[in-house]
């Protein structure tokens, strides 16, 4: 996938490794720190001081990873319900990326920890 002229919205991708195994999926691209809705996924954050709250439309296993602005993984959690809250008060003030994976979908979003 070439990252030129991409705009906000859903983009599909396929990745093939050296053994010929392929994974396909979709990803939501965003350009702001606003609340994001992708296939019914809602992450409430805007500016977080205590927690990031997730509302997901389906049961089943999901995982969320949080990365700091340098790309360092700072937290990974798995959950199965439709609602989940992640404490973020231990994080330093700054901008973080969230990678939410569930039901063969990936949602990448940002939040501001204040």
N, C-alpha and C positions, 0 to 999 in steps of 0.2 A: 504494500500500500504506500503510495506516495503522498506525503503530507502537504502538498501544495494546494492552495485555494480551498481549504476545508472550512466549512462554516458550521455554526452550531446546529445540532440535530443528531440523528442516528446515522451512523456509518457502519457498514458491514465489512468484515475482514476475513481472510483466510491465511493461516501461517503453516508452512510446511517445513519440517525439520530435515536433517541430513538423511534420515532413514525413510523418508517419504510419507511419514505420518502427518496428517493435516488436522488442524483444529479450525473450526469456523465459528464466528459469533458476531455480535453487534456491540457497539459501544456508543454511548451518548457523549457528544462533544459539546462543551459549553465555553462561553467566553466571559462569564461574569461570576460573581460570588452570590448570585441570587438562588433562592430555593429552586430545586430541580425536580421535575417529574418525568420519569422514564418508565413506560410500560406499567404504570401504577405504583412505582417506587417513589416514596417521598422521604427526603432527608431534611429535617428541620434543623437549621443551624444559623443562618445569616452570620451572627457573631456569637460564638459559644464561650461561656465562662465556666460552666459546670458539666454540661453533657451535650452530646449530639444524639438526637432521637431519630429512629428509623421506623417508617411504617411501610410494610411490604404486603402486596395483595395476596400472596400465596404462602402456604405452609411449605415445609421442606427445609433442607439445610442450606445455609447461606454463610458467607464469610465476608468480613470487612477488614481491610488493612488501612492503616493511617501512616502517611509518609510526611516527613517534615520538608521544608523548602529546599533542602539539599538532596532530597531523594532517599534519605535514610528511613528505613522501616522503624516506626516507634511503637506500633501496636497491631496485633492481629487477634480478632475474636471470631468465633463461629457461633451461630444461633439458629434456631429452628422455628421460632414463632413468627407472627406477623408484625410484632412490635418489639423494638429493642432499644435500649438506652446505653450509650457508652460514656463513661466518665472521662472528661478531658481536663479536669482541673489540675492534674499533674503535669500537663504539657506547658512548655514555655510559650509566651505570647508570640504569635506569628501566624502565617498562612500554612495550612496543611491540605494535602490531597487525600481523598478517601477513594478506595477501590472496593466496590461492593460487587460480589459475585454470587449469583443465584439463578436457578432455572436457565442455565446456559446463556445468561446475559451478564454483561459487565457494565457497571455505571461508575464513571470516574468524575468526582466532583471536588470542589474546594470548600473549605470553611476557614473562618478567621477566629483564632483563639485569642480572646481579649482578657 
